């Protein structure tokens, strides 16, 4: 049993119908794969990134030091677009 992913499900963080949820490295970071092909990146219960098609969009908003470390580690080697908290990526605000 994965308590972090269970926590996301119980808190109704996982919007729409998730196809798959994958824990990434840390026990408090997850990728949520949706049926439409979008991928949501959560740090704790914060939506910190979205993949639409083949492009990642990550938040520039400052969160906890752990979330900042997770985003920096996750973004290495990936082509990402950093967006502010007021920018919308598809139907998501990150």
TORVOPA-847770 format. One record per residue: y, z, x of N, C-alpha, C in turn; residue in three letters. Coordinates in steps of 0.1 Angstrom, whole numbers, plus 5000, padded with zeros to 4 digits. Example, Ala and Ser with C-alpha at 12.3 -4.5 7.8 and 13.67 -1.06 7.14 Angstrom:
<atoms>
 n.py n.pz n.px ca.py ca.pz ca.px c.py c.pz c.px res
 4943 5078 5132  4955  5078  5123 4967 5078 5132 ALA
 4978 5071 5128  4989  5071  5137 5000 5079 5129 SER
</atoms>
This chain:
<atoms>
 n.py n.pz n.px ca.py ca.pz ca.px c.py c.pz c.px res
 4988 5000 5008  5000  5000  5000 5013 5000 5009 UNK
 5022 4991 5006  5034  4990  5014 5045 4997 5006 UNK
 5050 5008 5010  5059  5016  5002 5073 5009 5002 UNK
 5077 5002 5013  5090  4995  5013 5090 4984 5002 UNK
 5080 4976 5002  5080  4965  4992 5078 4970 4978 UNK
 5070 4980 4977  5069  4987  4964 5082 4992 4959 UNK
 5090 4998 4968  5103  5003  4965 5112 4991 4960 UNK
 5112 4980 4967  5120  4968  4962 5116 4964 4948 UNK
 5103 4964 4946  5098  4960  4932 5103 4970 4922 UNK
 5101 4983 4924  5104  4993  4915 5119 4994 4912 UNK
 5127 4991 4922  5142  4992  4920 5147 4979 4914 UNK
 5138 4970 4910  5142  4957  4904 5151 4949 4913 UNK
 5150 4951 4926  5158  4943  4936 5153 4928 4936 UNK
 5140 4927 4934  5134  4913  4934 5137 4906 4921 UNK
 5148 4899 4921  5152  4892  4909 5144 4879 4908 UNK
 5144 4873 4896  5136  4862  4893 5121 4864 4897 UNK
 5113 4854 4897  5099  4857  4900 5096 4854 4914 UNK
 5093 4864 4922  5090  4862  4936 5076 4856 4937 UNK
 5074 4846 4945  5061  4841  4948 5054 4849 4958 UNK
 5061 4853 4969  5055  4861  4980 5066 4870 4986 UNK
 5061 4882 4990  5070  4891  4997 5064 4894 5011 UNK
 5071 4892 5021  5066  4894  5035 5075 4903 5042 UNK
 5069 4914 5048  5076  4923  5056 5079 4917 5070 UNK
 5091 4919 5075  5095  4913  5088 5097 4924 5098 UNK
 5089 4924 5108  5090  4933  5119 5092 4948 5115 UNK
 5104 4951 5111  5108  4964  5107 5102 4968 5094 UNK
 5100 4981 5092  5095  4985  5079 5105 4984 5067 UNK
 5118 4981 5071  5128  4980  5060 5135 4966 5060 UNK
 5127 4956 5063  5132  4942  5062 5122 4933 5056 UNK
 5126 4925 5047  5116  4917  5040 5121 4903 5037 UNK
 5112 4893 5036  5115  4880  5032 5109 4878 5018 UNK
 5117 4874 5008  5112  4872  4995 5112 4857 4992 UNK
 5100 4851 4991  5098  4837  4988 5098 4835 4973 UNK
 5107 4826 4968  5108  4823  4954 5101 4810 4951 UNK
 5098 4808 4938  5091  4796  4934 5099 4784 4936 UNK
 5112 4785 4936  5120  4772  4938 5122 4769 4952 UNK
 5116 4776 4962  5117  4773  4976 5128 4781 4983 UNK
 5136 4788 4976  5146  4797  4982 5139 4809 4988 UNK
 5145 4814 4999  5140  4826  5005 5152 4836 5006 UNK
 5149 4849 5002  5159  4859  5003 5155 4869 5014 UNK
 5165 4873 5022  5163  4882  5033 5169 4896 5029 UNK
 5161 4906 5028  5165  4919  5024 5164 4928 5036 UNK
 5175 4936 5038  5174  4947  5048 5176 4960 5039 UNK
 5167 4969 5039  5166  4980  5030 5167 4974 5016 UNK
 5177 4977 5008  5178  4971  4995 5190 4962 4994 UNK
 5195 4957 5005  5207  4949  5006 5203 4934 5008 UNK
 5207 4926 5000  5205  4911  5002 5214 4907 5014 UNK
 5208 4904 5025  5216  4901  5037 5215 4886 5041 UNK
 5207 4879 5035  5206  4865  5038 5198 4856 5028 UNK
 5201 4843 5028  5195  4834  5019 5191 4821 5026 UNK
 5179 4816 5024  5176  4803  5029 5176 4793 5017 UNK
 5184 4783 5018  5184  4772  5008 5180 4760 5016 UNK
 5170 4753 5011  5164  4742  5018 5160 4746 5032 UNK
 5166 4740 5043  5163  4744  5056 5174 4751 5064 UNK
 5183 4757 5056  5195  4763  5063 5195 4778 5059 UNK
 5197 4787 5069  5199  4801  5066 5214 4805 5065 UNK
 5217 4813 5056  5230  4819  5054 5229 4834 5055 UNK
 5236 4840 5065  5235  4854  5067 5249 4861 5065 UNK
 5249 4873 5060  5262  4880  5058 5269 4884 5071 UNK
 5282 4884 5071  5290  4889  5082 5294 4903 5078 UNK
 5292 4908 5066  5296  4921  5061 5289 4932 5070 UNK
 5297 4941 5074  5292  4952  5082 5284 4962 5073 UNK
 5272 4965 5077  5263  4975  5070 5260 4985 5080 UNK
 5248 4991 5079  5244  5001  5088 5241 4995 5102 UNK
 5241 5003 5112  5237  4998  5125 5223 4991 5125 UNK
 5214 4997 5117  5201  4991  5116 5201 4977 5110 UNK
 5208 4976 5100  5209  4962  5093 5215 4952 5103 UNK
 5226 4956 5110  5232  4947  5120 5222 4943 5131 UNK
 5214 4953 5136  5204  4950  5146 5193 4940 5140 UNK
 5189 4943 5128  5179  4934  5121 5184 4920 5120 UNK
 5197 4918 5115  5202  4905  5114 5204 4898 5127 UNK
 5208 4905 5138  5209  4899  5151 5196 4895 5156 UNK
 5186 4903 5155  5172  4900  5159 5167 4888 5151 UNK
 5169 4888 5138  5163  4878  5129 5170 4864 5132 UNK
 5183 4864 5135  5190  4852  5136 5188 4845 5150 UNK
 5182 4852 5160  5180  4845  5173 5170 4834 5171 UNK
 5174 4822 5177  5166  4810  5176 5167 4803 5163 UNK
 5174 4808 5154  5176  4800  5141 5190 4795 5140 UNK
 5191 4784 5134  5205  4778  5131 5209 4785 5118 UNK
 5220 4793 5119  5225  4801  5107 5239 4798 5105 UNK
 5243 4800 5093  5257  4800  5089 5261 4814 5085 UNK
 5271 4819 5091  5275  4833  5088 5285 4832 5076 UNK
 5283 4840 5066  5293  4839  5054 5298 4853 5051 UNK
 5310 4853 5046  5317  4866  5042 5311 4871 5029 UNK
 5314 4883 5026  5308  4889  5013 5313 4882 5001 UNK
 5324 4875 5001  5329  4869  4989 5324 4854 4987 UNK
 5317 4849 4998  5311  4836  4997 5298 4836 4989 UNK
 5297 4825 4981  5285  4824  4973 5276 4814 4980 UNK
 5263 4817 4980  5253  4807  4985 5244 4804 4973 UNK
 5246 4792 4968  5239  4789  4955 5242 4799 4945 UNK
 5233 4806 4939  5236  4816  4929 5236 4830 4934 UNK
 5236 4831 4948  5236  4845  4954 5249 4848 4961 UNK
 5253 4860 4960  5264  4866  4968 5257 4875 4978 UNK
 5260 4872 4991  5254  4880  5001 5265 4887 5009 UNK
</atoms>
